[in-house]
């Protein structure tokens, strides 16, 4: 069952395929809800639940309720060859559309989708250009890392190393009786050691953000396996020279084509 997010007014709204780079390319996200049966119920209830699912997925129910009454699209493909069904929904769209399965297994995929849609709406509203929107969408799927060759990376590394030695030297002072009794007496030696070890571990974890992200590093910082790693220095350079950024021709033409289609429609 696919929901049409349009008001039922044929005079004002219509549904069309998203324009692609070429005429034979289009896309639509395929998603929905899973229907499950509890395995901890009796066999009688399981059989009853199966019958309910069979009824809900039957051709008759999909046609009479889902299409005619609710005006939704159905997953039963054969219905789009029926002339009566085509009086309620656009059958040609369902025959030509190319579905893309929503990556529900990807961590925070809904967050990525919401951010991309909001950025795209800002482009349609004229708040941002196509280049700016594509840059920000690209930022969502990329993982940036620090490098010693950049100024920012070198400064942060210097601060980390300095802090690391301060922690080590402070721990050594705990074992000097004169300093211990005067400056470190509010904690016992073992607690100071635990505190120092925790501080060292926290400092070491920051080094994982340097250089290209590996599978082992991503276990700690939750990288997306499909994301691309990019140096933070190049990211800073790109933001400072946004007008000179290189945008994918196919992606740019896609947004511009969609904008033109929207303008012509309105």
BELVENHU-V624939 format. One record per run of one state. SS is the DSSP state (alpha for helix, beta for strand, coil for the rest). FROM is the first residue (numbers start at 0). TO is the last residue. If there is no record, write none. Layout:
ss = {SS	SS}
from = {FROM	FROM}
to = {TO	TO}
//
This chain:
ss = {coil	beta	coil	beta	coil	alpha	coil	alpha	coil	beta	coil	alpha	coil	alpha	coil	alpha	coil	beta	coil	alpha	coil	alpha	beta	coil	alpha	coil	alpha	coil	alpha	beta	coil	alpha	coil	beta	alpha	coil	alpha	coil	alpha	coil}
from = {0	1	2	27	30	42	56	58	69	72	73	76	81	84	87	90	96	98	101	108	124	129	141	146	150	173	176	183	188	209	210	214	221	227	231	240	241	244	248	265}
to = {0	1	26	29	41	55	57	68	71	72	75	80	83	86	89	95	97	100	107	123	128	140	145	149	172	175	182	187	208	209	213	220	226	230	239	240	243	247	264	265}
//
